[in-house]
């Protein structure tokens, strides 16, 4: 399942770098959950040609991500933003009667570090 999601996500980023046929095969297989046989029947090509086209498309997507890293950077930025939102919510819930001021300061400092980290890695 994880590989399916990864290939589908990479297709969103790098689809224009594939041939039209590879793009269609990979999309049908990973996004539409068609079997090799279903794709073969619908496109009028052999099951082996479908498999080869998908494998070539997968390899191209994985190589592009290895070289360019767009999807990975985007995921890292999203994870960082999730952490910033979580810490911001904690600041919003801060109760000086129950928590020391240092807690608030620590959350603010963590947000600042996360933001700088995200900017450096963008």
N, C-alpha and C positions, 0 to 999 in steps of 0.2 A: 504493500500500500504506500509506504513512504517513497519508494522509487517512482511510483505512478504519479504521486503528487509533485515530486521534484521535476520530472520530465514535463508535466503539464505546466508547471510554473515557468520552466525554462523556455517552453514554447511561447509563452506570453511575451518574453523578452526578446527572443532571438528568431522568431518565426520568419521574418524577412530574409534571413541568411540561408534558409533551406530552399530547396527547389519546390516548385508548386506541388509536385507529386509527393515529396517527403512530408511537406507541411500537411497535406490532406491525410496521408496515411497515419502520421503520428497523432494528428488531431482526432481522427476516427478511433484509433486504438486507445489513446489515453484519456481523451475528453469525453468521447461518446461511448466508451466501453464496448466497442465492437470486437468480436473475435477475429482472428486472422482469416478464418473461413468466410465469415460474413463480409469482411472487406473484400476478399478475393472474389466472391460471388457478385457483389455490387459493382466492383470496378472492372470485372472481366479480365483479371490477371491471375497468375498462379499464386497459390498460398506462399510459395517460396519467395516470389517477387515482393509480396506484401511484407514478409518477414525481413527480407534484405533492405527494403526501403525504410522500414521502421528502425532497424538497427543502424543504418547509415545516418538517418535523421537524429537518433539518440546520440550517437557518437559526435556528430557535429554540434549539437546543443551542449553536450558535456564539455567538449573542447573549447567552445566559445566561453562558457562560464569559467572554465579554468583560467583562460587567458584574460578575460575582461572582468569577471566577478560582479557584474551588475546586480544579479539576483541576490547574491550573498550580501552585498553592501546594503541593498534595500531591506533585506530581512534583518540585518544588524541594526539599521536605523529604526525599523519598526519595533524591535525588541527594546531598544533604548527609550523610545518614546513611551512604550508601555510602562517601563520602570519610572520614567518621569511623571507620568500620570498617576501612578500608584503613590509615589512620594508626595505629589501635590495634594492628593486626597488626604494623606496623613497630616499634612500641614493644615488643611482645612478643618480637620477633626481635632486639632490640637486643643487641649484643655489645660491651661496653666495651673489649675488646681490639682490636676492629677499627674502632670508630666513636668519635668524640669525644662527650663528654657533651652538648655543644651540640646534637647531632643529636636526642637524646632530648628535650631542652628545646624544640627547635623543633617537633617533632611534637606535644608536649603543648600548646604555645601554639596551633598550628594547629587542634587539636581544640577548644580553648576558643573560638577565634574562630568556627569553624564552628557550634558549638552555640549561641552567642549570636546569630549570624546567623539560624539556623533559628528560634529563639524569636521574634526580631523580625518575621520574615516569616510566622509561623504565623497 
